[in-house]
Amino acid sequence: MSLQETLTTHVKQAVFTIYNIDLESVEFQATRKEFAGDITVVIFPMLRFVKGNPVQIGETIGDYLVEHVNDVKSFNVVKGFLNVEISDSYYLNFFNDIKDTETYGFVLPKADEKAIMVEYSSPNTNKPLHLGHVRNNLLGYSVAKILKASGKKVYKTQIINDRGIHICKSMLAWEKFGNGETPKSTGLKGDKLVGNYYVKFDQEYKKQIQDLVNEGHSEEEAKKNAPILLEAQQMLLKWEAGDEEVVTLWKKMNGWVYDGFNETYKNLGVDFDTLYYESNTYLLGKEFVEQGLKSGVFIKEEDGSVWCDLTEDGLDKKIVQRSDGTAVYMTQDIGTAIQRIKDFPDVGGMVYTVGNEQDYHFQVLFLILKKLGFDWAKNLYHLSYGMVDLPSGKMKSREGTVVDADDLIYEMANTAEEISEELGKLDGYSESEKKALYKTIGLGALKYYILKVDPKKRILFDPKDSIDFQGNTGPFIQYTYARIQAILRKADMISNTALSAVEMQLHPKEKELLKQLQLFPEVIQNAATQHSPALVANYTYDLVKEFNSFYQNVSILGADSEDEKIFRVQLSKVVAQTIKNGFSVLGIQVPERM
């Protein structure tokens, strides 16, 4: 039981014993630095139920706690704040409970609990992954890891958008201008090669628009009637009709892209348990249109189109089937969600990692699924996130001005190399060890910089800023972890020695560090509830700051007694393990040496 839970029970008991009042809850906050105490009970909310002077109420509750709770050593009251000081033995007992636990803060899933499916990435197969996809992947993967650490069973998935006019544009441009080149013949990753032809299509399309405008057509007419666009539309119709030649080309070029994506995912350190393809799912959902019509959830207009009227729910009318009987994205997403539950019957909820421009779409999707009577629809969550901007401005994939994910990963490792060389920290490393470390630092910097920000906020990403060995950065935290490993190597014989004295007096810096460690399980649970890796990232930074303050103020290996030395070494070891655990759910590695 946590300190807050223990104190909650006793504070409620005190109020009931003294005032004969049942308190619903007790509010706590961290004790301010200028006052003595480890945790503060806020008296003001109690005044709605307990009449009297807040200082006197605080004094009375404080007296009760000292008398009845072994771990409460003393207290002081400042206005309406009861500052409670906890005994050192409480923190030492807590430490002994966790010091040999490598999975401290993590909870095993319950056998009977429903699983959660987390969707992320979900790229189009007409271009490589870019910086926006990087944020999407890092967020989705981290949230999946955090949910698992909080005690949930998790499936990681993506839906690959492998059909549609944008795919046909790349295919047509390759057919027209590719001269049969392949990833093998060009040495290019398959997704990059296909992406080049998407850009090529756009260039040709713009030329043809200009030619038509020069011939006297309006710009709107020119955009609709450019020959290359009409050919792409024709190609899409052929694909939908199962034309053998078009389907063969589609399979070949998508195969190149999948290989390219897999390489990027591996380099980024993310993976999936299951994949869905839009080419298999785009017809799903149509059967549920019929069900919705029968149940009155949907209505059919005179032109044959089918709609869902959500105006009473504060939204608008949403089309779910066109008048010609074809499905829209909403229908497809309805069908895919239902199909996933069929494929994985133990799934009871889903998380969709998609940019905030789709907020309304998911509001509508979740509401329609609820109206269709699916109980699990109440457990759907849109992990909405903001754009990633660069100092150089906005990205456009059609114009080829996107920051490519592979290039970014490579650039991060290079920047880590430059900075590490300047600092001269890598004497005695082999070249292969250096390269591996540069990648660990570079990727750690990238991931931490993106994940430390609340998902809903926009990010201005500057690679150079992210690789800094000082401040709230990945490398600063990695460096502290490596520093602790160096201490542990020096103290190898005592890092696992049994501690004989549990009654030792704690240094204030030791106590602060233990208080910070105590918060980790709650941080994991809150991050899971809020779907926010930022909570874990910033907690880990706070823990590292607390450790560095301890390291600067307290001698670890030069402690006055053997017991103090053993305790401080083992405390450092627990801090390192907690850093490692925190970073593991962010998908970040920690180096043993730096």
C-alpha positions in Angstrom: 0.0 0.0 0.0 1.4 3.4 -0.9 2.0 6.1 1.6 -0.9 8.2 0.3 -3.3 5.2 0.6 -2.1 4.4 4.2 -2.4 8.1 5.3 -5.8 8.4 3.6 -7.2 5.5 5.7 -5.8 7.0 8.9 -6.9 10.6 8.2 -10.4 9.4 7.4 -10.3 7.4 10.6 -9.1 10.5 12.6 -11.9 12.7 11.2 -14.5 10.0 12.0 -13.2 9.4 15.5 -12.8 13.1 16.4 -15.7 14.7 14.5 -18.0 11.7 13.7 -17.8 12.6 9.9 -17.2 10.3 7.0 -14.8 11.9 4.5 -15.1 10.9 0.9 -11.5 11.7 0.0 -8.3 13.2 1.3 -6.3 15.7 -0.8 -2.4 15.5 -0.7 0.4 17.5 -2.2 4.2 17.6 -2.0 5.5 19.5 1.1 7.0 22.8 0.1 10.8 22.9 0.4 10.8 25.6 3.0 8.8 23.5 5.5 9.7 20.3 7.4 7.7 17.3 6.2 7.5 14.6 3.5 3.9 14.9 2.5 1.2 17.5 3.1 -2.5 16.9 3.9 -4.6 19.8 2.5 -7.2 20.7 5.2 -9.2 23.3 3.2 -11.4 20.8 1.2 -12.5 19.2 4.6 -14.0 22.5 5.8 -17.1 21.7 3.7 -17.8 18.9 6.2 -15.8 19.8 9.3 -16.6 23.1 10.8 -13.8 25.0 12.6 -10.4 26.7 12.3 -8.2 24.9 9.7 -5.1 25.2 11.8 -6.8 23.6 14.9 -8.3 20.8 12.7 -4.8 20.2 11.2 -3.3 20.1 14.7 -5.9 17.6 15.9 -5.5 15.3 12.9 -1.7 15.5 13.3 -1.8 14.5 17.0 -4.0 11.5 16.0 -1.6 10.4 13.3 1.5 10.6 15.5 -0.3 8.5 18.2 -1.8 5.9 15.8 0.5 5.6 12.8 4.0 4.1 13.5 5.6 5.7 10.4 4.4 9.3 11.3 7.3 10.8 13.2 6.1 14.4 13.6 4.0 17.1 12.0 3.6 20.9 11.6 0.6 23.0 10.5 1.0 26.0 8.3 -2.4 27.7 7.7 -4.6 25.0 6.2 -1.7 22.6 5.4 -0.8 19.7 7.6 2.9 18.8 6.8 3.6 15.2 7.9 7.1 13.9 8.5 7.6 10.2 7.9 10.1 8.0 9.7 13.3 6.8 8.0 12.4 3.2 8.7 9.3 3.5 6.4 11.6 4.5 3.5 14.2 1.9 4.3 11.4 -0.8 4.4 10.1 0.4 1.1 13.6 0.3 -0.4 14.2 -3.3 0.8 10.9 -4.3 -0.8 11.9 -3.0 -4.2 15.7 -3.2 -4.4 15.9 -6.7 -6.0 12.9 -6.1 -8.4 14.0 -5.6 -12.0 10.4 -4.9 -13.1 9.7 -2.3 -10.4 6.7 -0.2 -11.4 5.3 -2.7 -13.8 2.2 -4.9 -13.3 1.5 -8.3 -14.8 -1.8 -8.5 -16.8 -4.7 -10.2 -15.1 -5.8 -13.4 -16.9 -9.5 -12.4 -17.2 -9.0 -8.7 -18.3 -9.8 -7.6 -21.8 -7.0 -6.7 -24.1 -6.4 -3.4 -25.8 -5.4 -3.0 -29.5 -3.2 0.0 -30.3 -3.1 1.2 -33.9 -0.3 3.4 -35.1 1.8 4.2 -38.2 -0.8 3.3 -40.9 1.1 4.7 -43.8 0.3 5.1 -47.5 2.3 2.9 -49.8 3.1 5.7 -52.3 5.9 7.3 -50.3 8.5 6.7 -47.5 7.8 7.4 -43.8 8.5 11.0 -42.8 8.9 13.0 -39.6 5.1 13.0 -39.0 5.1 9.2 -39.1 8.0 9.2 -36.7 6.0 11.0 -34.0 3.0 8.7 -34.8 5.1 5.5 -34.5 6.9 6.6 -31.3 3.7 7.7 -29.6 1.7 4.6 -30.6 4.5 2.1 -29.7 5.2 3.9 -26.4 1.6 4.0 -25.4 1.3 0.2 -26.2 4.4 -0.4 -23.9 3.0 1.8 -21.1 -0.4 0.0 -21.3 1.4 -3.3 -21.1 3.5 -2.1 -18.1 0.3 -1.0 -16.4 -1.1 -4.5 -16.5 -3.0 -4.7 -19.8 -2.7 -7.3 -22.5 -1.9 -5.3 -25.7 -1.9 -6.0 -29.4 0.1 -3.6 -31.6 -1.4 -3.1 -35.1 -1.5 -0.9 -38.2 -3.7 -0.6 -41.2 -1.6 -0.1 -44.4 -3.3 2.2 -46.9 -2.3 0.3 -50.0 -5.0 1.2 -52.4 -6.6 4.3 -54.0 -5.8 7.0 -56.4 -2.5 8.1 -54.7 -1.1 4.6 -55.1 -2.1 4.5 -58.8 -0.3 7.9 -59.3 3.0 6.3 -58.3 2.3 3.2 -60.4 1.4 5.1 -63.5 4.5 7.4 -63.2 6.8 4.4 -62.8 5.1 2.8 -65.8 5.6 5.9 -67.9 9.0 7.1 -66.8 10.6 4.3 -64.8 12.4 2.4 -67.7 12.0 -0.8 -65.6 14.2 0.4 -62.7 13.9 -1.5 -59.4 15.3 -1.0 -55.9 18.0 -3.5 -56.7 19.0 -1.7 -60.0 19.0 1.7 -58.4 20.3 0.9 -54.9 17.4 2.8 -53.4 15.0 1.5 -50.7 11.8 0.5 -52.3 9.6 3.0 -50.5 12.0 5.8 -51.6 11.9 4.6 -55.2 8.1 4.6 -55.3 8.0 7.9 -53.5 10.1 9.5 -56.2 7.5 8.5 -58.8 4.7 10.0 -56.7 6.7 13.3 -56.8 7.3 12.7 -60.6 3.5 12.3 -61.1 2.8 15.6 -59.4 5.4 17.4 -61.6 3.9 16.0 -64.8 0.4 16.7 -63.6 1.3 20.4 -62.9 2.9 20.7 -66.4 -0.2 19.3 -68.1 -2.5 21.7 -66.0 -0.4 24.6 -67.2 -0.5 23.4 -70.8 -4.3 23.2 -70.7 -4.6 26.6 -69.0 -2.4 28.0 -71.8 -4.8 26.5 -74.4 -7.7 28.5 -72.8 -9.1 26.1 -70.2 -10.0 27.3 -66.7 -7.7 26.1 -64.0 -10.5 24.0 -62.4 -11.2 22.3 -65.8 -7.5 21.7 -66.3 -7.1 20.1 -62.9 -10.0 17.7 -63.7 -9.0 16.9 -67.3 -5.2 16.6 -67.2 -4.6 13.4 -69.2 -2.2 11.9 -66.6 -4.9 12.2 -63.9 -7.5 10.6 -66.1 -5.1 7.7 -66.8 -4.6 7.3 -63.0 -8.3 7.2 -62.5 -8.7 4.6 -65.2 -5.9 2.5 -63.6 -7.8 2.6 -60.3 -11.0 1.4 -62.0 -9.0 -1.5 -63.5 -7.5 -2.4 -60.1 -11.0 -2.5 -58.6 -12.1 -4.7 -61.4 -9.2 -7.1 -60.7 -7.3 -6.4 -64.0 -4.4 -8.9 -63.9 -1.7 -6.6 -65.3 -2.6 -3.7 -63.0 -2.9 -6.0 -59.9 0.5 -7.6 -60.7 2.2 -4.1 -61.0 0.4 -3.1 -57.7 1.7 -6.2 -55.9 5.2 -5.7 -57.2 5.5 -2.0 -56.2 3.8 -2.5 -52.8 6.2 -5.3 -52.1 9.1 -2.9 -52.6 7.5 -0.4 -50.2 6.8 -3.0 -47.5 10.5 -4.0 -47.6 11.4 -0.4 -47.2 9.0 0.2 -44.4 10.2 -2.8 -42.5 13.8 -1.5 -42.6 12.7 1.9 -41.3 10.6 0.2 -38.5 13.6 -1.9 -37.5 15.9 1.2 -37.4 13.3 3.1 -35.4 12.9 0.2 -33.0 9.1 -0.3 -33.4 7.2 -3.4 -34.4 3.6 -4.8 -34.8 1.8 -7.9 -33.7 -0.6 -7.9 -36.6 -1.2 -6.0 -39.9 -4.3 -5.0 -41.7 -4.4 -3.8 -45.4 -6.9 -1.4 -46.8 -7.1 -3.5 -49.9 -8.7 -6.2 -47.7 -10.8 -3.9 -45.6 -12.2 -1.2 -47.9 -15.4 -3.2 -48.5 -15.9 -4.1 -44.9 -18.7 -2.2 -43.2 -21.2 -2.4 -46.0 -23.1 -5.2 -44.3 -23.5 -3.0 -41.2 -25.1 -0.3 -43.3 -28.0 -2.7 -43.9 -28.1 -3.5 -40.1 -28.1 0.3 -39.3 -30.9 0.9 -41.7 -33.0 -1.8 -40.1 -32.4 -0.6 -36.6 -33.0 3.1 -37.5 -29.5 4.2 -36.8 -29.1 5.1 -40.5 -31.5 6.7 -42.9 -31.7 6.4 -46.7 -32.1 9.6 -48.8 -34.2 9.8 -52.0 -31.0 9.5 -54.1 -30.1 6.2 -52.4 -27.3 7.5 -50.3 -27.2 6.4 -46.6 -26.6 8.8 -43.7 -26.3 8.8 -39.9 -28.0 11.9 -38.4 -25.9 12.9 -35.3 -27.4 16.4 -35.0 -29.1 15.5 -31.6 -25.6 14.6 -30.3 -24.2 18.0 -31.3 -22.5 16.7 -34.5 -23.8 16.8 -38.1 -25.2 14.3 -40.6 -22.6 11.8 -41.8 -22.7 9.9 -45.1 -21.9 6.2 -44.7 -22.7 5.0 -48.2 -22.8 6.9 -51.5 -25.9 6.9 -53.8 -24.0 4.5 -56.2 -23.6 2.0 -53.3 -19.9 2.6 -52.8 -18.5 2.9 -49.3 -16.7 5.9 -47.7 -13.8 5.9 -45.3 -16.2 6.0 -42.3 -17.9 2.8 -43.5 -14.5 1.1 -43.9 -13.4 2.2 -40.4 -16.7 0.8 -38.9 -16.1 -2.5 -40.7 -12.4 -2.7 -39.7 -13.1 -2.1 -36.0 -15.7 -4.8 -36.0 -13.4 -7.2 -37.9 -10.7 -6.7 -35.4 -13.0 -7.8 -32.5 -13.9 -10.8 -34.6 -10.2 -11.6 -35.2 -9.2 -11.0 -31.5 -12.3 -11.8 -29.3 -10.3 -10.9 -26.2 -10.0 -7.3 -27.3 -12.2 -4.9 -25.3 -10.9 -1.6 -26.5 -8.8 0.2 -29.1 -6.4 3.2 -29.3 -6.1 4.9 -32.6 -2.9 7.0 -33.0 -3.9 9.6 -35.6 -3.1 13.3 -36.0 -5.5 15.9 -34.6 -6.8 16.9 -38.1 -8.9 13.7 -37.7 -10.5 14.6 -34.3 -14.0 15.0 -35.7 -13.7 11.7 -37.8 -13.1 9.7 -34.7 -15.8 11.4 -32.7 -18.2 10.4 -35.3 -16.8 6.8 -35.7 -17.0 6.1 -32.0 -20.5 7.5 -31.7 -21.8 5.5 -34.7 -20.3 2.2 -33.3 -22.0 2.9 -29.9 -25.3 3.6 -31.7 -24.9 0.3 -33.6 -24.9 -1.4 -30.2 -21.3 -2.5 -29.8 -20.5 -2.5 -26.1 -16.7 -2.2 -26.6 -17.2 1.1 -28.4 -17.2 2.9 -25.1 -13.5 1.8 -24.7 -12.3 3.4 -28.0 -9.7 6.2 -27.7 -8.3 8.6 -30.3 -4.7 9.3 -29.4 -4.7 12.7 -31.1 -1.4 14.4 -31.6 -0.1 17.7 -33.0 2.0 18.4 -36.0 5.8 18.3 -36.0 7.3 21.4 -37.4 10.9 22.0 -38.4 12.8 25.3 -38.1 12.8 25.3 -41.9 9.0 25.2 -42.2 6.2 22.9 -43.3 6.6 19.6 -45.2 4.8 18.6 -48.4 5.2 15.0 -49.7 3.9 15.7 -53.2 6.6 18.3 -53.7 9.3 16.1 -52.2 10.0 18.5 -49.3 9.4 16.0 -46.6 11.9 15.1 -43.9 12.5 11.5 -44.6 12.4 9.2 -41.5 15.5 7.2 -42.6 17.5 10.4 -43.3 16.4 11.8 -39.9 17.6 8.6 -38.1 20.9 8.8 -40.0 21.3 12.5 -39.2 20.6 12.0 -35.5 23.4 9.4 -35.3 25.8 11.8 -37.2 24.9 14.7 -34.9 25.5 12.4 -31.8 28.9 11.5 -33.3 29.9 15.2 -33.8 29.0 16.2 -30.3 30.5 13.1 -28.7 33.8 13.7 -30.6 33.8 17.3 -29.4 33.3 16.3 -25.8 36.0 13.6 -26.1 34.2 11.1 -24.0 34.9 7.9 -25.9 38.5 7.0 -25.4 39.1 3.2 -25.6 36.0 2.5 -27.7 36.4 0.4 -30.9 34.9 1.9 -34.1 31.9 -0.6 -34.0 31.2 0.3 -30.4 31.3 4.0 -31.2 28.9 3.5 -34.1 26.4 1.5 -32.0 26.6 4.2 -29.2 26.1 7.0 -31.7 22.9 5.3 -32.9 21.7 4.7 -29.3 22.3 8.3 -28.3 20.9 9.8 -31.6 17.7 7.7 -31.4 17.4 8.3 -27.7 17.6 12.0 -28.3 15.0 11.9 -31.1 12.5 9.7 -29.2 12.9 11.6 -25.9 12.5 15.0 -27.5 9.3 14.0 -29.2 7.8 11.9 -26.3 8.5 14.4 -23.5 6.0 16.8 -25.0 2.2 16.3 -24.3 0.9 14.4 -27.4 -1.7 17.1 -28.1 0.9 19.9 -28.5 2.7 20.8 -31.7 6.4 20.2 -31.7 9.1 22.4 -33.2 11.8 19.7 -33.7 15.5 20.8 -33.9 17.8 17.8 -34.1 20.8 19.8 -32.7 18.8 20.9 -29.6 17.7 17.4 -28.9 21.3 16.1 -28.6 22.5 17.9 -25.5 24.2 16.3 -22.6 22.7 18.9 -20.3 19.1 19.6 -19.5 15.8 17.8 -20.2 17.2 15.6 -23.0 17.6 11.9 -23.8 21.4 12.0 -23.8 21.5 13.7 -20.4 19.4 10.9 -18.9 21.4 8.2 -20.7 24.7 9.8 -19.5 23.4 9.6 -15.9 22.5 6.0 -16.3 26.0 5.3 -17.7 27.5 7.2 -14.7 25.7 4.9 -12.3 26.9 1.8 -14.1 30.5 3.1 -13.7 29.8 3.4 -9.9 28.4 -0.1 -9.8 31.4 -1.5 -11.7 33.7 0.0 -9.1 31.6 -1.3 -6.3 30.8 -4.7 -7.9 31.4 -6.7 -4.7 28.9 -4.8 -2.6 26.0 -4.0 -5.1 24.3 -7.2 -4.0 25.5 -7.4 -0.4 22.8 -7.8 2.2 22.2 -4.6 4.2 22.5 -5.3 8.0 21.1 -2.1 9.4 17.6 -1.1 8.7 17.6 1.5 11.5 20.2 3.8 9.9 19.5 7.5 9.7 18.9 8.8 6.1 20.6 11.8 4.6 17.9 14.3 3.3 19.2 13.7 -0.2 18.7 9.9 0.2 15.2 10.5 1.5 14.3 12.8 -1.5 15.6 10.1 -3.9 13.5 7.4 -2.2 10.4 9.6 -2.3 11.0 10.1 -6.1 11.4 6.4 -6.6 8.1 5.8 -4.8 6.2 7.7 -7.4 7.2 5.5 -10.4 4.3 2.9 -10.2 1.7 5.7 -10.0 3.3 7.5 -12.9 3.0 4.4 -15.1 -0.6 4.0 -14.2 -1.4 7.7 -14.8 0.5 7.6 -18.1 -1.6 4.5 -19.2 -4.9 6.2 -18.2 -4.0 9.5 -19.9 -2.2 7.7 -22.9 0.7 10.1 -22.3 4.4 9.0 -22.6 5.3 12.6 -21.6 4.4 11.7 -17.9 7.0 8.9 -17.9 9.6 11.0 -19.8 9.4 13.9 -17.4 9.3 11.7 -14.3 12.5 10.1 -15.5 14.1 13.5 -15.9 13.0 14.5 -12.4 14.5 11.2 -11.0 17.8 11.9 -12.8 17.9 15.5 -11.4 17.3 14.1 -7.9 20.0 11.5 -8.4 22.5 14.1 -9.6 21.8 16.3 -6.6 22.3 13.2 -4.3 25.6 12.4 -6.2 26.9 15.9 -5.8 26.0 16.2 -2.0 26.7 12.7 -0.7 29.8 10.5 -1.0 28.7 7.1 -2.3 31.9 5.0 -2.3 33.5 7.2 0.4 30.7 6.8 2.9 31.5 6.9 6.7 30.3 3.4 7.4 30.2 0.1 5.4 26.4 0.0 5.8 26.0 3.5 4.4 28.3 2.6 1.5 26.3 -0.6 0.7 23.0 1.3 1.0 24.1 4.2 -1.3 25.5 1.8 -3.9 22.3 -0.2 -3.9 20.1 2.9 -4.0 22.1 4.0 -7.1 21.4 0.6 -8.6 17.7 0.9 -8.0 17.7 4.4 -9.6 19.5 3.0 -12.7 17.0 0.2 -13.0 14.1 2.7 -12.7 15.7 4.9 -15.4 16.0 1.8 -17.6 12.4 0.8 -16.9 11.1 4.3 -17.6 13.1 4.5 -20.8 12.1 1.0 -21.9 8.4 2.0 -22.1 9.5 5.0 -24.3 11.3 2.6 -26.6 14.7 4.1 -25.6 17.9 2.1 -24.9 20.3 3.0 -22.2 24.1 2.5 -22.8 26.3 0.8 -20.1 29.1 3.2 -20.9 29.2 6.7 -22.4 
